[in-house]
Amino acid sequence: MKHPPNHIFSHTPESLNAWCRDVGMPPFRATQILEWVYAKGVADPDAMSNLGKADRDLLRNQITFLSGAVVRHQRATDGTQKLLVEWDDFGAKAADAERRVSLMPGSDTSRQTECVMIPSLDADERHAPARFTACISSQVGCPVGCRFCASGIGGLDANLSAGRIVEQVWRLSRLEGVRRISNVVFMGMGEPLANLGSVVPAIRTLAAPWGLGISARKITVSTVGLPKAIDKLAEQLDLPVTLALSLHAPTDEIRRELIPWAEYTTIRELLDACRRWFERTGREVTLEYTLLRGVNDQPAHARELARLARTLRANVNLIRYNEVSGVEFERPRDADVRTFQDVLREGGINAHIRASRGRDIAAACGQLRHEQAPQA
């Protein structure tokens, strides 16, 4: 199904106001429409009761509200929920910028991405989730090809537009049991900094009072490490988001075995970019480190990681490898994970072990795929 090129989630109040004027609709309608979408969670023009029929018809015919369809919804035993979204093509003749960044030349008419809603409990709250984190994708597939990650199997098919990035969060916010999305992490499929043209405006909408109103301090952008793109993100985004560097190895030699893109940069260059990030933003960097049994999870690796981490303002998130079918790596032993954390803390590093959420529905870190698996 082809939709009109205008995507409601790509609009700002200014751009929607201009669109209203262009089609002969009162400009104040822009505020009403955005309130329906973001404050009331309504994405159906026919349900916008304070708009006249003519205005509702214009919206239905000229603006896309939901440009994808949920083709699978799974719920894990720990309450994590995962959506498989199939995105529609806007059509080759659409001249709108939304279409130009949505699908790359040669793409099929539909592509699939996964996004995840993760409920979290505070230590003193046993029954109701205190936080709802949206883990979202920025691309269809991934160009990086980390050898332990499912998202890069098959490579990159497309960049997601800003509207489609925001739409994922909106959809997750409408799931049963979700009070309000409190945190957003760009840790789904894709390399966010390889799609800055969509990621930056999406973040602005997520944080805007007229948008989803999520605190910028609770939005995390995870990158495998593109020094120039890190600099650009700091320059372009005047919001206090968190930068997470997917390091995954304490030496360039090991990192290049795990991450093909590591051939193009060194750990030293990445940490220099992270220091510039801190100098410009004042925001501490998170170093993400996936522990792979027998590969990078030994005390010697931890000591080297501690040495690197001490060179900048950073904390370390330790991630147990989550199994991916057809990939040879193994999940680390619990004792090795605890020892690794102890070595880091003894070295003066603030290190945390991230809980693996949603493993039974393949929703944990590194398990998201970009195509629907064949059904048995």
URBEL-V978701 format. One line per field, one symbol per residue. ss: DSSP state (2 for helix, 1 for strand, 0 for the rest). psi: psi as a letter, one per 40 degrees, with the letter a starting at -180 (. if undefined). A space follows every 50 residues. Layout:
BEGIN
ss: ???
psi: ???
END
This chain:
BEGIN
ss: 00000112220022222222220000002222222222200000222000 00222222222211000111111110000011111111000000002222 22000000011111111111000000000011111000111000000000 00000111100222222222222000000000111100000222222222 22222220000000022211111000222222222200000111110000 02222222022222002222222222222220001111111100000022 22222222200001111111000000000010022222222222220000 11110000222000000000000000
psi: hhiidhhdeeiiddddddddddeeihdedddddddddddefhfhdeegee iidddddddddehhdheihhehhihideeiihhhhhhiheideheidddd edhiheiieiiiiiiihhiihidehddhhdihhhhiieihahedfheehd deheahdiiiidddddddddddeeihehdhhdihhgebiihdeefddddd ddddddeidebefhhdeehhhhieggddddddddddhfigihhhhgdeie idddddddhdeedeiidddddddddddddddehiihhhhhhhhedfeidd dddddddddeeihiihhhhhhhhhheheiihiidddddddddddddeehh hihhhhhfdeefeiheehieihiii.
END
